[in-house]
Amino acid sequence: MQRATGVLRILGSFTQRCAPSSSATPSRFQAMNSRRKRNSVRKAAAIEDLVEPRKVKHVTQAAAGMEEWIGSLNNAAIHMALDEFMRRPMVRQLAKENGINDKLFIRAFKSFREYCTPEDLSSVDPGLLILMSDISKGGKDCEMLYPFFLDHSKQVFPHLEAMDDLRIISDLTRPHNWYPEARSITRKIFFHAGPTNSGKTYHALKRFGEAKSAVFCGPLKLLATEVFNRTNALGIPCDLVTGEERRFAKDNHHPSQHLSSTVEMLSTQMRVEVVVIDEIQMLRDEQRGWAWTRALLGAAADEIHLCGEPAAIEIVKKLLEPIGETVEVRYYDRKSPLTIADRAIESYSNIEPGDCIVCFSKRAVFFNSKKLEENGIKPAVIYGDLPPGTKLAQAAKFNDPDDECNVLVATDAIGMGLNLNIRRVIFNSCTRQTELLPTYAALQIAGRAGRFGTAYANGVATTMRKEDLGTLKTILAEKVEPITNVGIAPTYDQIETFSFHLPQASFVRLLDLFVSVCSVSDHFFICTVYDMRELAVLIDQVPLPLKVRYTFCTSPLNTDDKRTAAVFVKMARRFATGQALTYEWLMDMLEWPPKPASTLSELSLLEQNYEVLDQYMWLSMRFPDMLPDEPRVREASKILDKMIQDGVEGFMSLLAVGPGDNSDSKEKRGSRSSEEKLAKLTGASEKPARKSSILEALLKRTDISEEDLDQLREELNKKKKKP
């Protein structure tokens, strides 16, 4: 069904590209974005589909004189009584009143029947056998079996006994009450609202610097690091806290009154004068939205300064209304103009200094970088898997007017956190992960074009292909829908209390059950615990205490890569044995020292190794005794970061056509060899080979080429000709 839905979405985009741009009406795009929003919400499984039945043991020793009591009772008579019991409406009604719905009733009854009809009846509860005997003789009604059935059901499904407690524990409807320190303060809330390049964050940070004590909460460690560096450069001592490191303006014995951090690291117990929460619209994010909700409701500060899209204003007001806090909104206009070009780029020969091609996959980044190289343009490259040092180095090269890298190829990671002197943002595609790019994301990316006070103050947004330009214009013309609900996530204390009532449940099962049972109000949604659950599945068989397991599973690790996932499991296993995760152990596992990258696959291996080191540093912040070598690992990560920088600098030369090949035959052979090499390493090519079915190809990607269009027409024509 998902694959079929993907085809329909792609064909819808396909039709729009082939038709005149005026056919893309706003209502159509609103409908597409609404479908995207609905599809993004994962539906929690019903609890009856999650709980596993437990085996109920029979009595080990029969009671004396049972034969006299039960007489000629046999399995056939018991089956008749049980079948009549199951059909009684009153029994079903009583079961529902005790939390046993129809689906759970069938499963519980099946277990009850198996318990009542063993080969040796003497192993059954004597009281139940006596009642069965009386029912078979007509002396008692079968409904009198219900107390025995209910008791058996609670043994088979232990959650039934604690259902009321579980619902109370998993009640997430009043998250305001989770933060007593913040509730003890009458906070002033300021919302700095405006588009990119409007100065809203600048004004909030000005108040941050003026305060006696303050915390900045950013969406990325790059941005937190930038605020840390700038604040110290202004002579204001400022510390830095991210998930992987802690840095001090002076030392750990003299913490500063100013702190720059990633939003997840905000302490709700620390009282300060000012807290700045940047990119507050991230409340809507499915994975990380809970961190912004927590910061908004839990920051213990006299003043809270929020920076972000106007789309978040109303939901912020609604969230603060129950605690009596009001919001003062300060609006900002963009400082420099942003226009949409009338023409697409179409050819790499039309790329100019200050251009940034925005892609939505690493594969597309490599492909576009290769095509630029072929046109004599050396680009800077930024994508999500690169270490922070490499990203900053590539950004610095692009921003340097004297550097030859005056064109940038990047993923949408540039949407926030990096200061870049971009003249034109060029969308390589208008789709992301087979979905039409939402308006708020497109505006965030397009808004990176033009930077006030630079040579590229006037920004321009356009597309690589002309068939995408109408789509982009329609997307950007849409009004950003106000945010209606925000992310929330269970705390460890709630999971721990939940596990107390379900001691036999695995952590994976606890997560599933919690999401199934929990209740939230209309303004909230449960942030997907998919990533946490994926990690929990990996270490499900590793014997770890609940607190340790929870911490391991909240680490920011990419589970899509098998190698990093395997290292994660090895870390958990070693931790479980009580052995310290030493520098020597880690380096031996990574086969240190690494080799410089000479191919894209080797560069990818270096990036994976860096992620493993990052994971070690993240865990060492939580378990310093078990991961004692954080300083040495950090030094190793710097070495690896530099090797990745060198790899990014040089990997394109491995794919580019060698200079000096002037003959047509050599040029064609070299170009073809280069294309084949790139296709092999990245799976991309500008002119892909014919496929057995274009529809199958559309399931995998959405960057439709003219060749795809031609082949699709051929296939459709063939189908029409068939009788």
Secondary structure, DSSP 8 states (H G I E B T S, - for coil): -HHHHHHHHHHHHHHHHHS-GGG--HHHHHHHHHHHHHHHS-----GGGT---------SS--TTHHHHHTT--HHHHHHHHHHHHH-HHHHHHHHHTT--HHHHHHHHHHHHHHH--S-GGGS-HHHHHHHHHHHTTSS-GGGGHHHHHHHHHHHSGGGTTHHHHHHHTB-S-GGGG-HHHHTS--EEEEEE--TTSSHHHHHHHHHHHSSSEEEEESSHHHHHHHHHHHHHTT--EEEE-SS-EE-SSBTTB--SEEEEEGGG--TT--EEEEEE--GGGGG-TTTHHHHHHHHHH--EEEEEEEE-GGGHHHHHHHHGGGT--EEEEE---SS-EEE-SS---SGGG--TTEEEEESSHHHHHHHHHHHHHTT--EEEE-TTS-HHHHHHHHHHHH-TTSS--EEEEEGGGGSS----BSEEEES-SEETTEE--HHHHHHHHTTB--TTSTT-SEEEEESSHHHHHHHHHHHHS-------EEE---HHHHHHHHHH-TTS-HHHHHHHHHHH-B--TTEEE---HHHHHHHHHTTTS---HHHHHHHHTS---TTSHHHHHHHHHHHHHHHTT----HHHHHHHTTSS----SSHHHHHHHHHHHHHHHHHHHHHHH-TTTS--HHHHHHHHHHHHHHHHHHHHHGGGGTS--TT--SHHHHHHHHHHHHHHHHHHHS--SS----S-HHHHHTT-----HHHHHHHHHHHHHHHH--
